[in-house]
Amino acid sequence: MAGQCCTTRFIIRCEEVYQAFLDPIGVRFAFHFYGDRKTNDIWKPQWYLSQTLNWIQVNINFFVTAVGIVAKQSGIFMSPASAFYKYLSELPIVKTKTLLKQEMNLGTKNFRALRH
């Protein structure tokens, strides 16, 4: 079956395997770069961008090796490296969009305050 990883004891969807490896990185990203942390500084986007690059460099080989075995057995179409890069690249993209919305809202509020 495409998209499933078979063993003698159970069947696992490979997307679940990808998520099991990737979700902790997303949780860690959210912990550091959202909320009331010092690392969530609107004026320091380089912090989350450089941290994302660091996680890519440190973890890509492990992810491809560990998940690659499961992916080969399942016949899924997205390579482990592609899934890894896609997931990690989405983290700073979403964060940047959030910051831009915040900045636009602040700019609009400041503009309205100046008009009155």
C-alpha positions in Angstrom: 0.0 0.0 0.0 1.4 3.4 -0.9 1.8 5.8 2.0 1.9 3.0 4.6 4.8 1.3 6.2 4.4 -2.4 6.8 6.0 -4.5 9.4 5.0 -7.9 10.8 3.2 -6.4 13.8 1.5 -3.2 12.6 0.9 -0.7 9.8 2.0 2.9 10.2 1.2 5.8 7.9 4.5 7.4 6.8 3.1 10.8 7.3 2.7 10.0 11.0 6.4 9.0 11.1 7.4 12.3 9.5 5.2 14.2 12.0 6.6 12.2 15.0 10.1 13.5 14.0 9.2 17.0 12.9 6.5 18.1 15.4 9.0 18.4 18.3 11.0 20.9 16.2 7.8 22.9 15.6 7.0 22.9 19.3 10.5 24.1 20.1 10.2 26.8 17.5 6.9 28.0 19.0 8.3 27.9 22.5 11.2 30.2 21.6 9.7 32.5 19.0 6.1 33.1 20.1 4.8 34.3 23.4 6.6 36.4 26.0 10.1 35.1 25.6 13.1 37.3 25.0 13.8 35.4 21.8 10.4 36.6 20.4 11.7 40.0 19.5 10.0 41.7 16.5 13.3 43.6 15.8 15.4 40.4 15.8 14.1 38.2 13.0 17.7 36.9 12.5 17.2 34.9 15.7 14.5 32.6 14.3 16.0 32.6 10.8 19.5 31.5 12.0 18.0 29.0 14.5 16.0 27.4 11.7 19.1 27.1 9.5 21.0 25.6 12.5 18.3 23.0 13.0 18.4 22.1 9.3 22.2 21.7 9.4 22.2 19.7 12.6 19.3 17.4 11.9 19.0 16.8 8.2 21.3 13.8 8.0 19.7 12.1 11.0 16.2 12.7 9.6 17.0 11.4 6.1 18.7 8.3 7.5 16.1 7.4 10.1 13.0 8.2 8.1 14.5 7.1 4.8 14.3 3.5 5.7 10.6 3.8 6.4 10.0 5.9 3.3 11.6 3.3 1.1 9.5 0.5 2.5 6.3 2.5 2.1 6.8 3.7 -1.5 5.7 7.3 -0.6 6.4 10.0 -3.1 7.9 12.8 -1.0 11.5 12.1 0.0 12.5 12.5 3.6 14.8 15.5 2.7 12.0 17.2 0.9 9.6 16.7 3.8 12.2 18.0 6.2 13.0 21.1 4.2 9.4 21.9 3.5 8.4 21.6 7.2 11.3 23.6 8.5 11.0 26.3 5.8 7.4 26.8 6.7 8.3 27.7 10.3 10.0 31.0 9.6 7.6 31.8 6.7 4.6 31.7 9.0 6.5 33.6 11.7 7.5 36.3 9.2 3.9 36.6 8.0 2.8 37.0 11.6 5.3 39.7 12.3 4.3 41.6 9.1 0.7 41.5 10.2 1.6 42.8 13.7 3.7 45.6 12.1 0.8 46.5 9.7 -1.6 46.6 12.7 0.8 48.8 14.7 1.3 51.0 11.7 -2.4 51.4 11.2 -3.0 52.2 14.8 -0.2 54.8 14.9 -1.5 56.3 11.7 -5.0 56.6 13.1 -3.6 58.1 16.4 -1.7 60.8 14.4 -4.8 61.8 12.4 -6.8 62.6 15.6 
